[in-house]
C-alpha cells in the first residue's frame, strides 16, 4: 500500500533506489575484487611456475628440481604452495613435499606453450587454484618430451580476504545507506516545510484565524499561494454579492409590497392600473437583482479562453432576425485569434446587451469590431448610425433604470449589468460618438 504522506513516499522511493543502487554497486565491486584477486593469484602462480621450470634439471635420466632453487614452501608439508611435474600423458615425474599424498590431477590436454587455470579440491579437502603450463623439454640424449608443470596455491587466504572484503563492503554500504536516509529525512523536513506551512495556514483559514495565505513562499509555491488567495477573494466576493443581492431585493420590495397591501386593505377602492404598476416595478426589481446575481461570478482561475468571434457571430445572426423589419446591416470586424478567459455566458451578456442596444437604436448599420490594446487586453467596440448619447449622460446610462429613449421597450438595466460584469473582470467601459453618427461603446477586457 502506497503511504499517503508525501514525506513517507519520498523516503520509501529513495530507500528503494538506494537499495537497488548499492546492491548493483556491491555486486559489481565484489565481481571486480574477485576478478582482481584471481588475476593476482594467477600472476603469482605464473611466477612460481617459471621458478619451478628454472630449477628443473635432468638427474639420472629423470627431471627433478634443484631443492636449493625452489621456494621453501614447496618443501614444507601443507604450506599452501604446491608443485607437480607430469608428462602430457599424466605420468608423475615429481611432486612437491607440500602435497604429501595429494595429487594436483591431470590438467587435460595442455600442449607446449599453453596454460590452463583451474580450481579443484585436494583429497584432504583443501581448495586450490592450479595453473598448468605445457612445455617441450629436450633431454641430454636429444630426445624431446612434452611435460606439464603445475603449480597450485591454497584458496583459503583468498576466501578469507574475500569474506573480509564483503563484510567491509556491505557493512560500509549499509552504514552509508542509513546515513543517507537520515540526511534525506532531515533535508525533507527543511524542503517540505513550505508545504506544511500551506497546510497549517489553510487550517487557520478554515477555522477563521486567518483570511489569506501569506506571500513569503518559494517560487515553486508562490503561484499556488497566489491562486489560492485569488480563489478565496473571489469566493468571499461572491458570497458578499449574494448576500447584498438578497438584502437589496428584500429592501427594494418593501415599498411596493406595502403599497399593494394598502390597496388590498380597501378592495372597493382598488385601482388595477396602480396595482399593475407596482407589480411591474416588482418584476423589474427581481429581474435586475437576478441579473446582478448572474454577474456575481466574475473572473475565475483556470477559465477556458472563449473566442470572441464565436460569441459575436451567433448574436449577430439572432439580432438580424429579431430586427428584420429594420433591415440592419451588421458588419463584423473580429479577428478569430482574439480570445478572452471569461465565462461564455458572461461574455454573451456583455456583448449581447451592447449589440441589442445598437440594433435597437441604430437606423441601418451596426458595426462590431475589436482591437488588441496591449498583450493582455482586448477592446470590443460596438457602434451604430442612430442617435448618439449626449456626453452629459455617459455616466447616467450606466446606472440602473436610466433610459434616454422612453419610446423603446426595456427596463434600463442592460448597460448597468454590462458595467458590473466588466468591472468584475477587471476591465473598463467607455462611451463616445461613432464615426457612423451614433453611439460608440468600447469595452476593454483582460485577455490573460
Beta strands, then each sheet from edge to edge (+ up, - down):
strand 1: 56-59
strand 2: 62-65
strand 3: 81-87
strand 4: 92-95
strand 5: 115-121
strand 6: 127-138
strand 7: 144-154
strand 8: 306-307
strand 9: 329-333
strand 10: 339-340
strand 11: 365-374
strand 12: 377-384
strand 13: 428-433
strand 14: 439-446
sheet 1: 1+ 2-
sheet 2: 4+ 3- 7+ 6- 5+
sheet 3: 8+ 10-
sheet 4: 9+ 11+ 12- 14+ 13-
end
